[in-house]
Amino acid sequence: MTSITGIIITLNEADNVTDCVASLQRVCDEVIVVDSGSQDDTVALAEAAGARVIHQPYLGDGPQKAFAVPQARHDWILALDADERLDDDAVEAIHGLPLDDPRTAYRFRRRNFAGHHWIRAAGFYPDPVTRLYNRTHAGYLPKKAHSSVQAPRVVDLSAHIRHFTYRDLSHWIIRIDALSSRDAWAMKERGKPPSRYRPILHATSAGFRKLILKGGLLQGPDGFTVAMTTAFHAYMKYAKLNELYENERTIPDADHV
């Protein structure tokens, strides 16, 4: 089998990193963890699991995922998030790939979980993601939020990545808070201006898309949960973008300094 380097980006992923490294080691000869300043045991656990850890302050989603690629020993790269694992069918599929065309990347189906519950409604499945690619012809786009792999040719595999997205509904809300803050920062970094209307417009559009276009209205509680949380995420990231600009413009009152 052609040699592959696995890459993970982390920040405070002590609960996930050991299992993620072990998952990649099922098909990879090398695993690199790019850590952006974890305050927990992420780094020690990653090293104990056999990964090589590289320290890099967070650059944004795409740039952070691309950072370790030039330091990899192999041209074929398999990228996972820390809360993702290769399913058995993905391991079998990867072992069976010829990996003889560097222009071809491979896309997996992703199973997203909230706790032990697999969420399939409103576009949460098959949630295709391209993760296996050759660095000589493909790579992550330099987007600071929600980047993806761009390649000359992508082949869809009927194999799965498990994504332990949320521990429970409370964790779902916590993640929306963290991710919407990161999204707002990324939008401001690329110069997106504030707008009082965008939070409402994007939240409404996101809810409509999930409920109507993706069928969530007919998919029971899961459909509504996905639609409502997606709309909330959309609202908060644009509201937080406005807040970043407001905070930047605020000049402290001399009487209160």
C-alpha positions in Angstrom: 0.0 0.0 0.0 1.2 3.5 -0.8 2.4 5.4 2.3 0.0 8.1 3.7 0.5 10.9 6.2 -2.4 11.6 8.5 -2.9 15.2 9.8 -5.1 16.5 12.6 -5.5 20.1 13.9 -6.2 20.5 17.6 -7.1 22.9 20.4 -7.9 21.4 23.7 -8.9 18.0 22.3 -7.7 15.7 25.1 -11.0 13.8 25.0 -10.6 13.0 21.3 -7.0 13.1 20.2 -5.9 9.6 21.3 -8.7 7.8 19.4 -8.3 10.0 16.4 -4.5 9.2 16.1 -5.3 5.5 16.5 -7.9 5.7 13.8 -5.4 7.3 11.3 -2.7 4.8 12.3 -4.9 2.1 10.8 -4.0 3.4 7.3 -1.2 5.9 7.8 2.5 5.4 8.3 2.8 8.8 9.9 0.5 11.1 11.9 1.1 14.8 12.5 -0.9 16.9 15.0 -0.9 20.6 14.5 -1.7 22.1 17.9 -2.7 25.8 18.3 -2.0 26.2 22.0 -3.9 23.6 24.0 -4.2 24.1 27.7 -5.1 20.5 28.5 -3.2 17.2 27.9 -3.8 17.2 24.1 -0.1 17.4 23.2 1.1 14.8 25.7 -1.6 12.4 24.7 -0.9 12.9 21.0 2.8 12.2 21.5 2.1 9.2 23.7 -0.2 7.8 20.9 2.7 8.1 18.4 1.9 11.3 16.6 4.4 14.0 15.8 3.2 17.3 17.3 3.9 20.7 15.6 3.0 23.9 17.5 1.3 26.7 15.5 -0.9 29.5 16.6 -4.3 29.3 14.9 -4.2 30.6 11.3 -7.7 29.8 10.3 -9.3 26.6 9.1 -7.7 26.1 5.7 -4.2 27.5 6.5 -4.0 25.5 9.7 -4.9 22.3 8.0 -2.3 23.1 5.3 0.5 24.1 7.7 1.8 20.6 8.3 1.6 19.4 4.7 5.1 20.5 3.6 6.5 18.8 6.6 4.9 15.4 5.9 7.1 12.6 4.7 4.6 11.4 2.1 2.7 13.0 -0.7 -0.6 11.4 0.1 -2.4 13.2 2.9 -5.4 12.0 4.9 -6.9 14.8 7.1 -9.3 14.2 10.0 -10.7 16.5 12.6 -10.0 15.5 16.2 -13.6 14.4 16.7 -13.6 12.2 13.6 -12.8 8.5 13.1 -12.5 6.2 10.1 -15.2 3.6 9.9 -14.2 0.0 9.2 -15.5 0.4 5.6 -13.3 3.5 5.1 -10.2 1.6 6.3 -11.0 -1.3 3.9 -11.6 1.2 1.1 -8.4 3.0 1.6 -6.4 -0.2 1.7 -7.9 -1.1 -1.6 -7.1 2.1 -3.4 -4.3 2.1 -6.0 -3.3 5.7 -5.2 -1.6 5.8 -8.5 -3.1 9.1 -9.8 -1.9 12.2 -7.9 -4.6 14.3 -9.5 -7.4 12.3 -7.9 -8.7 13.0 -4.4 -11.2 10.9 -2.5 -14.5 11.9 -0.8 -16.1 10.0 2.1 -19.6 10.0 3.5 -19.8 11.4 7.0 -22.0 10.1 9.8 -22.7 13.0 12.3 -23.6 12.0 15.9 -25.1 13.9 18.8 -24.2 11.7 21.7 -25.0 8.1 20.5 -27.6 9.4 18.1 -26.8 9.4 14.4 -28.4 12.6 12.9 -29.4 12.0 9.3 -32.1 14.7 8.9 -31.9 18.0 6.9 -28.7 17.4 5.0 -26.7 15.9 7.9 -26.2 12.8 5.8 -24.4 11.8 3.7 -22.5 15.1 4.3 -19.7 14.3 1.8 -16.2 15.4 2.7 -13.0 15.2 0.7 -10.1 14.1 3.0 -7.6 11.9 1.1 -5.6 13.8 -1.5 -2.1 14.1 -3.0 -0.3 17.3 -2.0 1.3 17.6 -5.4 -2.0 18.4 -7.1 -4.5 19.2 -4.4 -4.9 20.9 -1.0 -7.1 22.9 1.3 -8.3 26.2 0.1 -6.8 29.2 2.1 -10.2 30.0 3.6 -10.2 30.8 7.3 -13.5 29.2 8.0 -15.1 26.0 6.6 -12.3 25.3 4.1 -12.3 22.2 1.8 -10.0 20.3 -0.4 -9.7 21.4 -4.0 -8.5 18.8 -6.5 -8.6 18.3 -10.2 -10.7 15.2 -9.8 -12.7 13.8 -6.9 -13.9 10.2 -6.6 -16.8 9.4 -4.2 -16.4 6.4 -2.0 -19.3 4.6 -0.4 -17.3 4.5 2.9 -17.8 6.5 6.0 -16.1 8.8 8.5 -17.8 9.0 11.9 -18.1 12.5 13.3 -18.7 12.7 17.0 -20.0 16.3 16.5 -21.7 16.9 19.9 -21.8 15.0 23.2 -25.4 16.1 23.7 -27.7 19.0 23.0 -26.0 21.2 25.5 -22.7 20.6 23.9 -24.3 21.4 20.5 -25.1 24.9 21.8 -21.7 25.3 23.3 -20.1 24.4 20.0 -22.3 26.9 18.1 -21.0 29.6 20.4 -17.4 28.7 19.8 -17.7 28.1 16.0 -19.8 31.3 15.5 -17.1 33.3 17.2 -14.4 31.7 14.9 -16.6 32.3 11.9 -17.1 36.0 12.8 -13.3 36.4 13.2 -12.7 34.8 9.9 -15.2 37.0 8.1 -13.7 40.1 9.6 -10.2 39.0 8.7 -11.2 38.8 5.0 -12.8 42.3 5.2 -16.5 41.5 5.3 -18.3 44.6 6.5 -20.9 44.7 9.3 -24.7 44.8 8.6 -27.6 45.1 10.9 -29.8 43.0 8.5 -27.5 40.1 7.7 -28.0 38.2 11.0 -31.8 38.1 10.4 -31.5 37.4 6.7 -29.0 34.6 7.0 -30.8 33.0 9.9 -34.1 33.0 8.0 -32.4 31.6 4.9 -30.6 28.9 6.8 -33.8 27.8 8.6 -35.8 27.8 5.3 -33.1 25.8 3.5 -33.0 23.1 6.2 -36.7 22.9 6.9 -38.0 23.1 3.3 -35.2 22.5 0.7 -33.5 19.7 2.8 -36.8 18.3 4.0 -36.4 18.9 7.7 -40.1 19.8 8.1 -41.0 16.1 7.3 -38.2 14.5 9.3 -39.5 14.8 12.8 -37.6 16.2 15.8 -34.1 15.7 14.2 -35.2 17.8 11.2 -36.4 20.7 13.5 -33.3 20.4 15.7 -31.0 20.7 12.7 -32.9 23.6 11.2 -33.2 25.6 14.4 -29.5 25.1 15.4 -28.4 26.0 11.9 -30.4 29.2 11.9 -29.1 30.1 15.4 -25.5 29.5 14.2 -26.1 31.7 11.2 -27.6 34.5 13.3 -24.9 34.4 15.9 -21.9 34.5 13.5 -23.2 37.6 11.8 -24.3 39.2 15.0 -20.8 38.6 16.4 -19.3 40.1 13.3 -21.2 43.3 14.0 -20.1 43.1 17.6 -16.4 42.9 16.6 -16.7 46.1 14.6 -18.7 47.8 17.4 -16.0 46.9 19.9 -13.3 48.2 17.5 -15.0 51.5 17.2 -15.7 52.0 20.9 -13.5 54.6 22.6 -13.3 54.3 26.4 -14.8 57.2 28.3 -11.9 59.0 30.0 -14.0 59.2 33.2 -14.1 55.4 33.3 -10.5 54.5 32.4 
